[in-house]
Amino acid sequence: MSHTLLIKDTLNILDLNINIHFEENCLTKEKYKGQICLIYKGTLQYTPEEYPHLPIY
């Protein structure tokens, strides 16, 4: 199983329209608002549907 699929499963991301890619070393522990948190860093991609250009009047 790829890192991306494993993390999406762990985070319970069910939306098939979300296209996210995680690198191998994407998980870090960082302090956030006084708490130690697990931070996932990835690339979110969105490919919009193409629509024909409307004429400009």
PDBQT receptor file of N, H, CA, C and O in Angstrom, charges set to zero:
ATOM      1  N   MET A   1       0.850  -1.178   0.000  1.00  0.00    +0.000 N 
ATOM      2  CA  MET A   1       0.000   0.000   0.000  1.00  0.00    +0.000 C 
ATOM      3  C   MET A   1       0.894   1.238   0.000  1.00  0.00    +0.000 C 
ATOM      4  O   MET A   1       1.882   1.290   0.732  1.00  0.00    +0.000 OA
ATOM      5  N   SER A   2       0.554   2.228  -0.811  1.00  0.00    +0.000 N 
ATOM      6  H   SER A   2      -0.249   2.186  -1.406  1.00  0.00    +0.000 HD
ATOM      7  CA  SER A   2       1.374   3.435  -0.899  1.00  0.00    +0.000 C 
ATOM      8  C   SER A   2       1.199   4.293   0.354  1.00  0.00    +0.000 C 
ATOM      9  O   SER A   2       0.226   4.151   1.094  1.00  0.00    +0.000 OA
ATOM     10  N   HIS A   3       2.164   5.186   0.571  1.00  0.00    +0.000 N 
ATOM     11  H   HIS A   3       2.954   5.302  -0.031  1.00  0.00    +0.000 HD
ATOM     12  CA  HIS A   3       2.084   6.097   1.715  1.00  0.00    +0.000 C 
ATOM     13  C   HIS A   3       0.813   6.934   1.642  1.00  0.00    +0.000 C 
ATOM     14  O   HIS A   3       0.134   7.139   2.648  1.00  0.00    +0.000 OA
ATOM     15  N   THR A   4       0.500   7.411   0.448  1.00  0.00    +0.000 N 
ATOM     16  H   THR A   4       1.051   7.244  -0.369  1.00  0.00    +0.000 HD
ATOM     17  CA  THR A   4      -0.666   8.268   0.278  1.00  0.00    +0.000 C 
ATOM     18  C   THR A   4      -1.951   7.533   0.645  1.00  0.00    +0.000 C 
ATOM     19  O   THR A   4      -2.780   8.074   1.376  1.00  0.00    +0.000 OA
ATOM     20  N   LEU A   5      -2.127   6.323   0.155  1.00  0.00    +0.000 N 
ATOM     21  H   LEU A   5      -1.453   5.884  -0.439  1.00  0.00    +0.000 HD
ATOM     22  CA  LEU A   5      -3.342   5.562   0.468  1.00  0.00    +0.000 C 
ATOM     23  C   LEU A   5      -3.420   5.219   1.947  1.00  0.00    +0.000 C 
ATOM     24  O   LEU A   5      -4.500   5.263   2.535  1.00  0.00    +0.000 OA
ATOM     25  N   LEU A   6      -2.301   4.882   2.549  1.00  0.00    +0.000 N 
ATOM     26  H   LEU A   6      -1.423   4.846   2.071  1.00  0.00    +0.000 HD
ATOM     27  CA  LEU A   6      -2.271   4.551   3.971  1.00  0.00    +0.000 C 
ATOM     28  C   LEU A   6      -2.663   5.757   4.821  1.00  0.00    +0.000 C 
ATOM     29  O   LEU A   6      -3.449   5.624   5.759  1.00  0.00    +0.000 OA
ATOM     30  N   ILE A   7      -2.126   6.926   4.503  1.00  0.00    +0.000 N 
ATOM     31  H   ILE A   7      -1.488   7.034   3.741  1.00  0.00    +0.000 HD
ATOM     32  CA  ILE A   7      -2.439   8.134   5.272  1.00  0.00    +0.000 C 
ATOM     33  C   ILE A   7      -3.888   8.553   5.055  1.00  0.00    +0.000 C 
ATOM     34  O   ILE A   7      -4.564   8.934   6.011  1.00  0.00    +0.000 OA
ATOM     35  N   LYS A   8      -4.384   8.490   3.803  1.00  0.00    +0.000 N 
ATOM     36  H   LYS A   8      -3.834   8.180   3.027  1.00  0.00    +0.000 HD
ATOM     37  CA  LYS A   8      -5.785   8.819   3.549  1.00  0.00    +0.000 C 
ATOM     38  C   LYS A   8      -6.703   7.887   4.327  1.00  0.00    +0.000 C 
ATOM     39  O   LYS A   8      -7.732   8.325   4.841  1.00  0.00    +0.000 OA
ATOM     40  N   ASP A   9      -6.350   6.621   4.422  1.00  0.00    +0.000 N 
ATOM     41  H   ASP A   9      -5.514   6.266   4.004  1.00  0.00    +0.000 HD
ATOM     42  CA  ASP A   9      -7.135   5.664   5.189  1.00  0.00    +0.000 C 
ATOM     43  C   ASP A   9      -7.058   5.978   6.681  1.00  0.00    +0.000 C 
ATOM     44  O   ASP A   9      -8.072   5.927   7.376  1.00  0.00    +0.000 OA
ATOM     45  N   THR A  10      -5.871   6.301   7.176  1.00  0.00    +0.000 N 
ATOM     46  H   THR A  10      -5.047   6.342   6.611  1.00  0.00    +0.000 HD
ATOM     47  CA  THR A  10      -5.692   6.630   8.592  1.00  0.00    +0.000 C 
ATOM     48  C   THR A  10      -6.488   7.877   8.977  1.00  0.00    +0.000 C 
ATOM     49  O   THR A  10      -7.089   7.925  10.050  1.00  0.00    +0.000 OA
ATOM     50  N   LEU A  11      -6.491   8.880   8.106  1.00  0.00    +0.000 N 
ATOM     51  H   LEU A  11      -6.002   8.841   7.235  1.00  0.00    +0.000 HD
ATOM     52  CA  LEU A  11      -7.205  10.129   8.376  1.00  0.00    +0.000 C 
ATOM     53  C   LEU A  11      -8.682  10.054   7.986  1.00  0.00    +0.000 C 
ATOM     54  O   LEU A  11      -9.419  11.027   8.147  1.00  0.00    +0.000 OA
ATOM     55  N   ASN A  12      -9.109   8.906   7.475  1.00  0.00    +0.000 N 
ATOM     56  H   ASN A  12      -8.509   8.116   7.344  1.00  0.00    +0.000 HD
ATOM     57  CA  ASN A  12     -10.491   8.663   7.073  1.00  0.00    +0.000 C 
ATOM     58  C   ASN A  12     -10.955   9.659   6.002  1.00  0.00    +0.000 C 
ATOM     59  O   ASN A  12     -12.067  10.181   6.074  1.00  0.00    +0.000 OA
ATOM     60  N   ILE A  13     -10.103   9.913   5.018  1.00  0.00    +0.000 N 
ATOM     61  H   ILE A  13      -9.200   9.489   4.959  1.00  0.00    +0.000 HD
ATOM     62  CA  ILE A  13     -10.454  10.775   3.884  1.00  0.00    +0.000 C 
ATOM     63  C   ILE A  13     -11.154   9.895   2.853  1.00  0.00    +0.000 C 
ATOM     64  O   ILE A  13     -10.522   9.077   2.185  1.00  0.00    +0.000 OA
ATOM     65  N   LEU A  14     -12.467  10.077   2.734  1.00  0.00    +0.000 N 
ATOM     66  H   LEU A  14     -12.981  10.742   3.276  1.00  0.00    +0.000 HD
ATOM     67  CA  LEU A  14     -13.271   9.214   1.875  1.00  0.00    +0.000 C 
ATOM     68  C   LEU A  14     -13.619   9.850   0.535  1.00  0.00    +0.000 C 
ATOM     69  O   LEU A  14     -14.008   9.147  -0.398  1.00  0.00    +0.000 OA
ATOM     70  N   ASP A  15     -13.487  11.156   0.427  1.00  0.00    +0.000 N 
ATOM     71  H   ASP A  15     -13.171  11.727   1.185  1.00  0.00    +0.000 HD
ATOM     72  CA  ASP A  15     -13.860  11.871  -0.792  1.00  0.00    +0.000 C 
ATOM     73  C   ASP A  15     -12.909  11.502  -1.929  1.00  0.00    +0.000 C 
ATOM     74  O   ASP A  15     -11.707  11.751  -1.840  1.00  0.00    +0.000 OA
ATOM     75  N   LEU A  16     -13.441  10.914  -2.983  1.00  0.00    +0.000 N 
ATOM     76  H   LEU A  16     -14.417  10.711  -3.055  1.00  0.00    +0.000 HD
ATOM     77  CA  LEU A  16     -12.619  10.496  -4.118  1.00  0.00    +0.000 C 
ATOM     78  C   LEU A  16     -12.153  11.679  -4.956  1.00  0.00    +0.000 C 
ATOM     79  O   LEU A  16     -11.237  11.538  -5.766  1.00  0.00    +0.000 OA
ATOM     80  N   ASN A  17     -12.776  12.851  -4.772  1.00  0.00    +0.000 N 
ATOM     81  H   ASN A  17     -13.521  12.965  -4.114  1.00  0.00    +0.000 HD
ATOM     82  CA  ASN A  17     -12.379  14.039  -5.522  1.00  0.00    +0.000 C 
ATOM     83  C   ASN A  17     -11.139  14.706  -4.938  1.00  0.00    +0.000 C 
ATOM     84  O   ASN A  17     -10.551  15.581  -5.573  1.00  0.00    +0.000 OA
ATOM     85  N   ILE A  18     -10.740  14.303  -3.744  1.00  0.00    +0.000 N 
ATOM     86  H   ILE A  18     -11.218  13.592  -3.228  1.00  0.00    +0.000 HD
ATOM     87  CA  ILE A  18      -9.546  14.867  -3.125  1.00  0.00    +0.000 C 
ATOM     88  C   ILE A  18      -8.336  14.119  -3.660  1.00  0.00    +0.000 C 
ATOM     89  O   ILE A  18      -8.183  12.919  -3.434  1.00  0.00    +0.000 OA
ATOM     90  N   ASN A  19      -7.486  14.833  -4.365  1.00  0.00    +0.000 N 
ATOM     91  H   ASN A  19      -7.610  15.808  -4.549  1.00  0.00    +0.000 HD
ATOM     92  CA  ASN A  19      -6.267  14.254  -4.924  1.00  0.00    +0.000 C 
ATOM     93  C   ASN A  19      -5.099  14.829  -4.139  1.00  0.00    +0.000 C 
ATOM     94  O   ASN A  19      -4.687  15.967  -4.367  1.00  0.00    +0.000 OA
ATOM     95  N   ILE A  20      -4.573  14.044  -3.220  1.00  0.00    +0.000 N 
ATOM     96  H   ILE A  20      -4.908  13.121  -3.035  1.00  0.00    +0.000 HD
ATOM     97  CA  ILE A  20      -3.493  14.504  -2.355  1.00  0.00    +0.000 C 
ATOM     98  C   ILE A  20      -2.355  13.500  -2.429  1.00  0.00    +0.000 C 
ATOM     99  O   ILE A  20      -2.577  12.294  -2.534  1.00  0.00    +0.000 OA
ATOM    100  N   HIS A  21      -1.139  14.014  -2.374  1.00  0.00    +0.000 N 
ATOM    101  H   HIS A  21      -0.959  14.994  -2.289  1.00  0.00    +0.000 HD
ATOM    102  CA  HIS A  21       0.034  13.157  -2.450  1.00  0.00    +0.000 C 
ATOM    103  C   HIS A  21       0.942  13.451  -1.261  1.00  0.00    +0.000 C 
ATOM    104  O   HIS A  21       1.278  14.605  -0.996  1.00  0.00    +0.000 OA
ATOM    105  N   PHE A  22       1.336  12.403  -0.550  1.00  0.00    +0.000 N 
ATOM    106  H   PHE A  22       1.063  11.465  -0.765  1.00  0.00    +0.000 HD
ATOM    107  CA  PHE A  22       2.249  12.521   0.579  1.00  0.00    +0.000 C 
ATOM    108  C   PHE A  22       3.584  11.900   0.205  1.00  0.00    +0.000 C 
ATOM    109  O   PHE A  22       3.632  10.806  -0.358  1.00  0.00    +0.000 OA
ATOM    110  N   GLU A  23       4.662  12.594   0.518  1.00  0.00    +0.000 N 
ATOM    111  H   GLU A  23       4.624  13.483   0.976  1.00  0.00    +0.000 HD
ATOM    112  CA  GLU A  23       6.005  12.055   0.305  1.00  0.00    +0.000 C 
ATOM    113  C   GLU A  23       6.307  11.026   1.392  1.00  0.00    +0.000 C 
ATOM    114  O   GLU A  23       5.528  10.868   2.332  1.00  0.00    +0.000 OA
ATOM    115  N   GLU A  24       7.421  10.335   1.269  1.00  0.00    +0.000 N 
ATOM    116  H   GLU A  24       8.054  10.464   0.506  1.00  0.00    +0.000 HD
ATOM    117  CA  GLU A  24       7.777   9.279   2.214  1.00  0.00    +0.000 C 
ATOM    118  C   GLU A  24       7.979   9.817   3.631  1.00  0.00    +0.000 C 
ATOM    119  O   GLU A  24       7.547   9.180   4.592  1.00  0.00    +0.000 OA
ATOM    120  N   ASN A  25       8.621  10.967   3.778  1.00  0.00    +0.000 N 
ATOM    121  H   ASN A  25       8.971  11.485   2.998  1.00  0.00    +0.000 HD
ATOM    122  CA  ASN A  25       8.887  11.540   5.104  1.00  0.00    +0.000 C 
ATOM    123  C   ASN A  25       7.967  12.730   5.360  1.00  0.00    +0.000 C 
ATOM    124  O   ASN A  25       8.443  13.842   5.591  1.00  0.00    +0.000 OA
ATOM    125  N   CYS A  26       6.671  12.507   5.321  1.00  0.00    +0.000 N 
ATOM    126  H   CYS A  26       6.285  11.603   5.133  1.00  0.00    +0.000 HD
ATOM    127  CA  CYS A  26       5.717  13.610   5.407  1.00  0.00    +0.000 C 
ATOM    128  C   CYS A  26       5.198  13.859   6.818  1.00  0.00    +0.000 C 
ATOM    129  O   CYS A  26       4.514  14.857   7.045  1.00  0.00    +0.000 OA
ATOM    130  N   LEU A  27       5.497  12.997   7.757  1.00  0.00    +0.000 N 
ATOM    131  H   LEU A  27       6.053  12.186   7.572  1.00  0.00    +0.000 HD
ATOM    132  CA  LEU A  27       4.961  13.110   9.109  1.00  0.00    +0.000 C 
ATOM    133  C   LEU A  27       6.022  13.644  10.056  1.00  0.00    +0.000 C 
ATOM    134  O   LEU A  27       7.124  13.103  10.147  1.00  0.00    +0.000 OA
ATOM    135  N   THR A  28       5.670  14.724  10.766  1.00  0.00    +0.000 N 
ATOM    136  H   THR A  28       4.775  15.163  10.692  1.00  0.00    +0.000 HD
ATOM    137  CA  THR A  28       6.581  15.294  11.758  1.00  0.00    +0.000 C 
ATOM    138  C   THR A  28       5.807  15.562  13.041  1.00  0.00    +0.000 C 
ATOM    139  O   THR A  28       4.583  15.691  13.029  1.00  0.00    +0.000 OA
ATOM    140  N   LYS A  29       6.534  15.644  14.141  1.00  0.00    +0.000 N 
ATOM    141  H   LYS A  29       7.529  15.540  14.151  1.00  0.00    +0.000 HD
ATOM    142  CA  LYS A  29       5.958  16.078  15.413  1.00  0.00    +0.000 C 
ATOM    143  C   LYS A  29       6.381  17.521  15.617  1.00  0.00    +0.000 C 
ATOM    144  O   LYS A  29       7.570  17.840  15.594  1.00  0.00    +0.000 OA
ATOM    145  N   GLU A  30       5.394  18.394  15.818  1.00  0.00    +0.000 N 
ATOM    146  H   GLU A  30       4.428  18.134  15.836  1.00  0.00    +0.000 HD
ATOM    147  CA  GLU A  30       5.671  19.811  16.003  1.00  0.00    +0.000 C 
ATOM    148  C   GLU A  30       4.818  20.343  17.144  1.00  0.00    +0.000 C 
ATOM    149  O   GLU A  30       3.747  19.814  17.442  1.00  0.00    +0.000 OA
ATOM    150  N   LYS A  31       5.313  21.391  17.769  1.00  0.00    +0.000 N 
ATOM    151  H   LYS A  31       6.183  21.821  17.526  1.00  0.00    +0.000 HD
ATOM    152  CA  LYS A  31       4.553  22.043  18.819  1.00  0.00    +0.000 C 
ATOM    153  C   LYS A  31       3.616  23.057  18.172  1.00  0.00    +0.000 C 
ATOM    154  O   LYS A  31       4.061  23.924  17.419  1.00  0.00    +0.000 OA
ATOM    155  N   TYR A  32       2.321  22.951  18.461  1.00  0.00    +0.000 N 
ATOM    156  H   TYR A  32       1.960  22.247  19.072  1.00  0.00    +0.000 HD
ATOM    157  CA  TYR A  32       1.313  23.844  17.908  1.00  0.00    +0.000 C 
ATOM    158  C   TYR A  32       0.364  24.246  19.026  1.00  0.00    +0.000 C 
ATOM    159  O   TYR A  32      -0.311  23.402  19.614  1.00  0.00    +0.000 OA
ATOM    160  N   LYS A  33       0.318  25.538  19.312  1.00  0.00    +0.000 N 
ATOM    161  H   LYS A  33       0.867  26.224  18.834  1.00  0.00    +0.000 HD
ATOM    162  CA  LYS A  33      -0.529  26.083  20.381  1.00  0.00    +0.000 C 
ATOM    163  C   LYS A  33      -0.276  25.370  21.703  1.00  0.00    +0.000 C 
ATOM    164  O   LYS A  33      -1.213  25.059  22.439  1.00  0.00    +0.000 OA
ATOM    165  N   GLY A  34       0.988  25.114  21.997  1.00  0.00    +0.000 N 
ATOM    166  H   GLY A  34       1.749  25.367  21.399  1.00  0.00    +0.000 HD
ATOM    167  CA  GLY A  34       1.367  24.516  23.270  1.00  0.00    +0.000 C 
ATOM    168  C   GLY A  34       1.227  23.005  23.342  1.00  0.00    +0.000 C 
ATOM    169  O   GLY A  34       1.515  22.418  24.384  1.00  0.00    +0.000 OA
ATOM    170  N   GLN A  35       0.799  22.364  22.275  1.00  0.00    +0.000 N 
ATOM    171  H   GLN A  35       0.565  22.842  21.428  1.00  0.00    +0.000 HD
ATOM    172  CA  GLN A  35       0.611  20.914  22.249  1.00  0.00    +0.000 C 
ATOM    173  C   GLN A  35       1.548  20.294  21.222  1.00  0.00    +0.000 C 
ATOM    174  O   GLN A  35       1.821  20.895  20.184  1.00  0.00    +0.000 OA
ATOM    175  N   ILE A  36       2.040  19.097  21.509  1.00  0.00    +0.000 N 
ATOM    176  H   ILE A  36       1.818  18.609  22.353  1.00  0.00    +0.000 HD
ATOM    177  CA  ILE A  36       2.808  18.344  20.522  1.00  0.00    +0.000 C 
ATOM    178  C   ILE A  36       1.801  17.651  19.596  1.00  0.00    +0.000 C 
ATOM    179  O   ILE A  36       0.945  16.896  20.056  1.00  0.00    +0.000 OA
ATOM    180  N   CYS A  37       1.910  17.912  18.304  1.00  0.00    +0.000 N 
ATOM    181  H   CYS A  37       2.606  18.525  17.930  1.00  0.00    +0.000 HD
ATOM    182  CA  CYS A  37       0.957  17.398  17.318  1.00  0.00    +0.000 C 
ATOM    183  C   CYS A  37       1.686  16.643  16.213  1.00  0.00    +0.000 C 
ATOM    184  O   CYS A  37       2.861  16.890  15.943  1.00  0.00    +0.000 OA
ATOM    185  N   LEU A  38       0.979  15.734  15.588  1.00  0.00    +0.000 N 
ATOM    186  H   LEU A  38       0.024  15.534  15.807  1.00  0.00    +0.000 HD
ATOM    187  CA  LEU A  38       1.476  15.072  14.389  1.00  0.00    +0.000 C 
ATOM    188  C   LEU A  38       1.028  15.905  13.193  1.00  0.00    +0.000 C 
ATOM    189  O   LEU A  38      -0.164  16.151  13.013  1.00  0.00    +0.000 OA
ATOM    190  N   ILE A  39       1.983  16.336  12.380  1.00  0.00    +0.000 N 
ATOM    191  H   ILE A  39       2.952  16.136  12.526  1.00  0.00    +0.000 HD
ATOM    192  CA  ILE A  39       1.703  17.185  11.227  1.00  0.00    +0.000 C 
ATOM    193  C   ILE A  39       2.004  16.396   9.954  1.00  0.00    +0.000 C 
ATOM    194  O   ILE A  39       3.121  15.922   9.750  1.00  0.00    +0.000 OA
ATOM    195  N   TYR A  40       0.990  16.266   9.105  1.00  0.00    +0.000 N 
ATOM    196  H   TYR A  40       0.082  16.651   9.271  1.00  0.00    +0.000 HD
ATOM    197  CA  TYR A  40       1.153  15.629   7.800  1.00  0.00    +0.000 C 
ATOM    198  C   TYR A  40       1.338  16.724   6.767  1.00  0.00    +0.000 C 
ATOM    199  O   TYR A  40       0.538  17.657   6.705  1.00  0.00    +0.000 OA
ATOM    200  N   LYS A  41       2.378  16.625   5.958  1.00  0.00    +0.000 N 
ATOM    201  H   LYS A  41       3.028  15.867   6.008  1.00  0.00    +0.000 HD
ATOM    202  CA  LYS A  41       2.617  17.603   4.902  1.00  0.00    +0.000 C 
ATOM    203  C   LYS A  41       2.494  16.893   3.560  1.00  0.00    +0.000 C 
ATOM    204  O   LYS A  41       3.148  15.878   3.318  1.00  0.00    +0.000 OA
ATOM    205  N   GLY A  42       1.647  17.439   2.692  1.00  0.00    +0.000 N 
ATOM    206  H   GLY A  42       1.116  18.263   2.889  1.00  0.00    +0.000 HD
ATOM    207  CA  GLY A  42       1.427  16.829   1.390  1.00  0.00    +0.000 C 
ATOM    208  C   GLY A  42       1.087  17.874   0.355  1.00  0.00    +0.000 C 
ATOM    209  O   GLY A  42       1.047  19.070   0.646  1.00  0.00    +0.000 OA
ATOM    210  N   THR A  43       0.845  17.413  -0.850  1.00  0.00    +0.000 N 
ATOM    211  H   THR A  43       0.878  16.442  -1.087  1.00  0.00    +0.000 HD
ATOM    212  CA  THR A  43       0.495  18.281  -1.966  1.00  0.00    +0.000 C 
ATOM    213  C   THR A  43      -0.942  17.995  -2.367  1.00  0.00    +0.000 C 
ATOM    214  O   THR A  43      -1.288  16.874  -2.738  1.00  0.00    +0.000 OA
ATOM    215  N   LEU A  44      -1.770  19.023  -2.287  1.00  0.00    +0.000 N 
ATOM    216  H   LEU A  44      -1.489  19.934  -1.986  1.00  0.00    +0.000 HD
ATOM    217  CA  LEU A  44      -3.164  18.913  -2.674  1.00  0.00    +0.000 C 
ATOM    218  C   LEU A  44      -3.300  19.417  -4.103  1.00  0.00    +0.000 C 
ATOM    219  O   LEU A  44      -2.860  20.521  -4.425  1.00  0.00    +0.000 OA
ATOM    220  N   GLN A  45      -3.911  18.602  -4.955  1.00  0.00    +0.000 N 
ATOM    221  H   GLN A  45      -4.268  17.705  -4.693  1.00  0.00    +0.000 HD
ATOM    222  CA  GLN A  45      -4.067  18.977  -6.356  1.00  0.00    +0.000 C 
ATOM    223  C   GLN A  45      -5.547  19.013  -6.700  1.00  0.00    +0.000 C 
ATOM    224  O   GLN A  45      -6.326  18.167  -6.262  1.00  0.00    +0.000 OA
ATOM    225  N   TYR A  46      -5.912  20.003  -7.487  1.00  0.00    +0.000 N 
ATOM    226  H   TYR A  46      -5.279  20.690  -7.843  1.00  0.00    +0.000 HD
ATOM    227  CA  TYR A  46      -7.290  20.145  -7.937  1.00  0.00    +0.000 C 
ATOM    228  C   TYR A  46      -7.271  20.401  -9.436  1.00  0.00    +0.000 C 
ATOM    229  O   TYR A  46      -6.616  21.332  -9.904  1.00  0.00    +0.000 OA
ATOM    230  N   THR A  47      -7.977  19.591 -10.173  1.00  0.00    +0.000 N 
ATOM    231  H   THR A  47      -8.509  18.835  -9.793  1.00  0.00    +0.000 HD
ATOM    232  CA  THR A  47      -8.071  19.764 -11.619  1.00  0.00    +0.000 C 
ATOM    233  C   THR A  47      -9.504  20.169 -11.944  1.00  0.00    +0.000 C 
ATOM    234  O   THR A  47     -10.403  19.327 -11.938  1.00  0.00    +0.000 OA
ATOM    235  N   PRO A  48      -9.723  21.451 -12.227  1.00  0.00    +0.000 N 
ATOM    236  CA  PRO A  48     -11.089  21.897 -12.514  1.00  0.00    +0.000 C 
ATOM    237  C   PRO A  48     -11.571  21.368 -13.858  1.00  0.00    +0.000 C 
ATOM    238  O   PRO A  48     -10.784  21.085 -14.761  1.00  0.00    +0.000 OA
ATOM    239  N   GLU A  49     -12.889  21.246 -13.958  1.00  0.00    +0.000 N 
ATOM    240  H   GLU A  49     -13.529  21.476 -13.224  1.00  0.00    +0.000 HD
ATOM    241  CA  GLU A  49     -13.472  20.841 -15.229  1.00  0.00    +0.000 C 
ATOM    242  C   GLU A  49     -13.314  21.985 -16.219  1.00  0.00    +0.000 C 
ATOM    243  O   GLU A  49     -13.339  23.156 -15.839  1.00  0.00    +0.000 OA
ATOM    244  N   GLU A  50     -13.154  21.640 -17.482  1.00  0.00    +0.000 N 
ATOM    245  H   GLU A  50     -13.135  20.689 -17.790  1.00  0.00    +0.000 HD
ATOM    246  CA  GLU A  50     -12.988  22.666 -18.507  1.00  0.00    +0.000 C 
ATOM    247  C   GLU A  50     -14.353  23.086 -19.037  1.00  0.00    +0.000 C 
ATOM    248  O   GLU A  50     -15.209  22.255 -19.340  1.00  0.00    +0.000 OA
ATOM    249  N   TYR A  51     -14.530  24.388 -19.140  1.00  0.00    +0.000 N 
ATOM    250  H   TYR A  51     -13.835  25.064 -18.894  1.00  0.00    +0.000 HD
ATOM    251  CA  TYR A  51     -15.740  24.952 -19.707  1.00  0.00    +0.000 C 
ATOM    252  C   TYR A  51     -15.341  25.821 -20.891  1.00  0.00    +0.000 C 
ATOM    253  O   TYR A  51     -14.298  26.474 -20.852  1.00  0.00    +0.000 OA
ATOM    254  N   PRO A  52     -16.153  25.839 -21.940  1.00  0.00    +0.000 N 
ATOM    255  CA  PRO A  52     -15.818  26.718 -23.071  1.00  0.00    +0.000 C 
ATOM    256  C   PRO A  52     -15.893  28.176 -22.626  1.00  0.00    +0.000 C 
ATOM    257  O   PRO A  52     -16.721  28.544 -21.792  1.00  0.00    +0.000 OA
ATOM    258  N   HIS A  53     -15.027  28.986 -23.189  1.00  0.00    +0.000 N 
ATOM    259  H   HIS A  53     -14.354  28.687 -23.866  1.00  0.00    +0.000 HD
ATOM    260  CA  HIS A  53     -15.016  30.405 -22.842  1.00  0.00    +0.000 C 
ATOM    261  C   HIS A  53     -16.282  31.078 -23.353  1.00  0.00    +0.000 C 
ATOM    262  O   HIS A  53     -16.720  30.843 -24.479  1.00  0.00    +0.000 OA
ATOM    263  N   LEU A  54     -16.849  31.904 -22.515  1.00  0.00    +0.000 N 
ATOM    264  H   LEU A  54     -16.493  32.095 -21.600  1.00  0.00    +0.000 HD
ATOM    265  CA  LEU A  54     -18.027  32.653 -22.925  1.00  0.00    +0.000 C 
ATOM    266  C   LEU A  54     -17.584  33.864 -23.738  1.00  0.00    +0.000 C 
ATOM    267  O   LEU A  54     -16.537  34.447 -23.459  1.00  0.00    +0.000 OA
ATOM    268  N   PRO A  55     -18.364  34.242 -24.734  1.00  0.00    +0.000 N 
ATOM    269  CA  PRO A  55     -17.970  35.421 -25.527  1.00  0.00    +0.000 C 
ATOM    270  C   PRO A  55     -18.035  36.684 -24.675  1.00  0.00    +0.000 C 
ATOM    271  O   PRO A  55     -18.910  36.824 -23.821  1.00  0.00    +0.000 OA
ATOM    272  N   ILE A  56     -17.120  37.582 -24.911  1.00  0.00    +0.000 N 
ATOM    273  H   ILE A  56     -16.409  37.468 -25.605  1.00  0.00    +0.000 HD
ATOM    274  CA  ILE A  56     -17.092  38.856 -24.200  1.00  0.00    +0.000 C 
ATOM    275  C   ILE A  56     -17.774  39.892 -25.080  1.00  0.00    +0.000 C 
ATOM    276  O   ILE A  56     -17.387  40.073 -26.234  1.00  0.00    +0.000 OA
ATOM    277  N   TYR A  57     -18.777  40.570 -24.551  1.00  0.00    +0.000 N 
ATOM    278  H   TYR A  57     -19.091  40.423 -23.613  1.00  0.00    +0.000 HD
ATOM    279  CA  TYR A  57     -19.527  41.574 -25.318  1.00  0.00    +0.000 C 
ATOM    280  C   TYR A  57     -19.083  42.957 -24.939  1.00  0.00    +0.000 C 
ATOM    281  O   TYR A  57     -19.596  43.939 -25.475  1.00  0.00    +0.000 OA
TER     282      TYR A  57
